């Protein structure tokens, strides 16, 4: 089994008037990134994709759209894949104000990071949502914890699929830490920082009577050929 974790293309976090958007679509660059990404994932020499899954967020669905068109797969949209929820009152406020607030929040002590942004989703709730969601999702594909070594090993059927998951920096970081057995931190985005429209691959590898999740590629953007931006 392989999980191909894709981060969405570059989002338009502000409208033309400079007002913040909590659920933005892609910029023109982001749409080009998504198109090139789709070409890579569906190229004749690429391994076949058995399923396409996406977050409910507009930027993720817009990134998944060209993959769906090229592969003929209908995306499954899941709420548990959506990025940590921002405070609703940020919608429509000046982008500069949101930027200053985010910069101030970075100065908090570690214990306060778990609370998330005031008025938004806490990292505790976000982590529980994502990890519970992926455990249930994998169970639907016959994948579960090893009965003897549940902390270290997984049971994965031989015919488990290769799935493309289009989500977010935070969501994909939590997925990585959870499946690789890494202790969570409330700043997963910084620990597993990925680029827009990047590809990260986790593969289930048989070992010790079960399987482990092996990190094969991380934030691979070779397909973008100069389209990458980090902002």
C-alpha positions in Angstrom: 0.0 0.0 0.0 1.1 3.5 -0.7 -0.2 6.8 0.5 0.8 9.7 -1.8 0.3 12.8 0.4 -0.1 15.9 -1.7 -0.1 19.4 -0.4 -2.5 21.8 -2.3 -1.1 24.4 -4.7 -0.5 28.0 -3.8 -3.7 29.5 -2.2 -5.0 33.1 -2.5 -5.1 33.9 1.2 -6.4 37.4 0.5 -8.9 38.9 -2.0 -8.0 41.7 -4.4 -8.8 44.2 -1.7 -6.3 42.6 0.8 -9.0 41.0 3.0 -8.2 37.6 4.5 -9.9 34.4 3.3 -10.2 31.4 5.6 -11.1 29.0 2.8 -9.3 30.4 -0.3 -9.1 29.0 -3.8 -5.8 28.7 -5.7 -3.9 31.5 -7.3 -3.1 31.3 -11.0 0.3 29.9 -10.0 -1.4 27.4 -7.8 -3.6 26.2 -10.7 -0.5 25.8 -12.8 1.1 23.8 -10.0 -1.9 21.6 -9.8 -1.9 20.9 -13.5 1.8 19.9 -13.6 1.3 17.8 -10.5 -1.6 15.9 -12.2 0.7 15.3 -15.2 3.3 13.7 -13.0 0.9 11.5 -11.0 -0.9 10.2 -14.2 2.0 9.9 -16.6 2.2 6.6 -18.5 5.3 5.6 -16.5 3.8 6.5 -13.1 2.4 3.7 -10.9 -1.4 3.4 -11.2 -3.6 5.3 -8.8 -6.4 3.3 -7.2 -8.1 6.1 -5.4 -8.2 9.8 -4.9 -9.1 11.5 -1.6 -9.2 15.2 -0.8 -9.9 17.6 2.0 -13.2 19.6 1.9 -11.2 22.9 1.6 -11.5 24.8 -1.7 -7.8 24.8 -2.3 -7.5 21.1 -1.9 -10.5 20.3 -4.1 -9.1 22.6 -6.8 -5.8 20.8 -6.6 -7.5 17.4 -6.9 -9.6 18.4 -9.9 -6.9 18.1 -12.6 -5.8 14.8 -11.1 -9.4 13.5 -11.2 -9.7 14.7 -14.8 -6.5 13.0 -15.9 -7.1 9.8 -14.0 -10.8 9.4 -14.4 -11.2 8.9 -10.6 -13.9 10.6 -8.7 -12.4 12.3 -5.6 -13.7 11.2 -2.1 -14.0 14.3 0.0 -13.4 14.0 3.7 -13.8 16.6 6.5 -11.2 14.9 8.7 -8.5 15.9 6.1 -9.2 19.6 6.3 -6.6 21.9 7.8 -6.9 23.2 11.4 -9.8 25.6 11.5 -9.0 29.3 11.7 -11.0 31.7 13.8 -14.1 32.7 11.9 -13.6 36.4 12.7 -10.4 36.4 10.6 -12.5 36.2 7.4 -12.6 39.6 5.7 -10.1 41.3 8.1 -7.0 43.0 6.6 -4.4 40.4 5.6 -1.7 42.5 7.4 -3.6 42.1 10.7 -3.8 38.4 10.4 -0.1 38.2 9.6 0.7 40.2 12.7 -1.5 38.0 14.8 0.2 34.8 13.5 3.6 36.3 14.2 2.6 37.1 17.8 1.1 33.6 18.3 4.5 32.0 17.3 6.0 33.6 20.5 3.7 31.6 22.8 5.0 29.0 25.2 4.7 25.4 24.1 1.8 24.6 26.4 -0.2 27.5 24.9 0.4 26.2 21.3 -1.9 23.3 22.0 -4.8 25.7 22.3 -4.5 26.9 18.6 -5.4 30.4 17.6 -8.0 32.0 20.0 -11.4 31.3 18.5 -10.2 28.6 16.2 -9.7 24.8 16.5 -7.3 23.7 19.2 -4.4 21.5 18.1 -5.6 18.8 20.5 -8.9 18.7 18.6 -7.2 18.9 15.2 -4.8 16.1 16.0 -7.6 13.9 17.3 -9.7 14.6 14.2 -7.0 13.7 11.8 -5.6 10.7 13.5 -9.1 9.3 14.2 -10.0 10.0 10.7 -7.0 8.2 9.1 -7.4 5.2 11.4 -11.0 4.8 10.3 -10.1 5.4 6.7 -7.4 2.8 6.7 -9.7 0.3 8.5 -12.1 0.7 5.6 -9.3 -0.7 3.4 -8.5 -3.6 5.8 -5.5 -1.9 7.4 -5.1 -1.9 11.2 -2.7 -2.2 14.1 -0.8 -5.4 14.6 -2.5 -7.5 17.4 0.8 -8.1 19.2 2.9 -5.0 18.4 0.2 -2.3 17.9 2.6 0.5 18.8 5.1 -0.4 16.1 3.5 -2.6 13.4 0.5 -2.6 11.1 -1.4 -5.3 9.3 -1.8 -4.4 5.6 -3.5 -6.7 3.0 -1.4 -7.6 0.0 -4.0 -6.0 -2.3 -4.2 -2.7 -0.4 -4.5 0.2 -2.9 -2.2 3.1 -3.9 -4.1 6.2 -2.9 -3.5 9.9 -3.6 -4.5 12.1 -0.6 -4.8 15.9 -1.4 -4.7 17.9 1.8 -2.6 20.5 3.7 0.7 21.1 5.4 -0.7 20.6 8.9 -2.9 17.6 8.0 -0.2 15.8 6.2 2.3 16.5 9.0 0.0 15.0 11.5 -0.5 12.0 9.3 3.2 11.5 8.9 3.9 11.7 12.6 1.0 9.4 13.5 1.9 6.7 10.9 5.6 6.9 11.6 5.1 6.7 15.3 6.5 10.1 16.2 5.4 11.9 19.3 3.1 14.8 18.4 4.0 18.4 18.8 1.7 21.4 18.4 3.9 22.8 15.6 3.8 19.8 13.3 3.8 22.3 10.3 7.4 23.3 11.2 8.7 19.8 11.9 7.4 18.4 8.6 7.4 21.5 6.4 6.2 20.8 2.8 6.0 22.9 -0.3 2.9 23.7 -2.3 1.9 20.9 -4.8 4.6 18.7 -3.3 4.5 14.9 -3.2 5.3 12.9 0.0 5.0 9.1 -0.2 4.5 6.6 2.6 4.7 2.9 1.7 3.7 -0.1 3.8 6.7 -2.3 4.0 6.5 -5.9 5.4 8.7 -6.6 8.4 8.7 -8.6 11.6 5.4 -10.3 10.8 3.6 -7.1 10.1 4.2 -3.8 8.2 5.8 -0.5 9.0 5.1 2.8 7.2 8.3 3.8 5.4 8.9 7.4 4.2 9.9 7.0 0.6 9.7 10.7 -0.6 9.3 13.9 1.3 8.1 17.2 -0.2 9.2 16.2 -3.7 8.7 19.1 -6.1 10.9 18.1 -9.0 7.9 18.1 -11.3 7.3 21.8 -10.7 10.5 22.9 -12.4 10.7 26.4 -11.1 7.0 26.9 -10.1 7.7 26.3 -6.4 7.2 29.0 -3.9 7.5 28.7 -0.1 5.2 31.5 1.0 
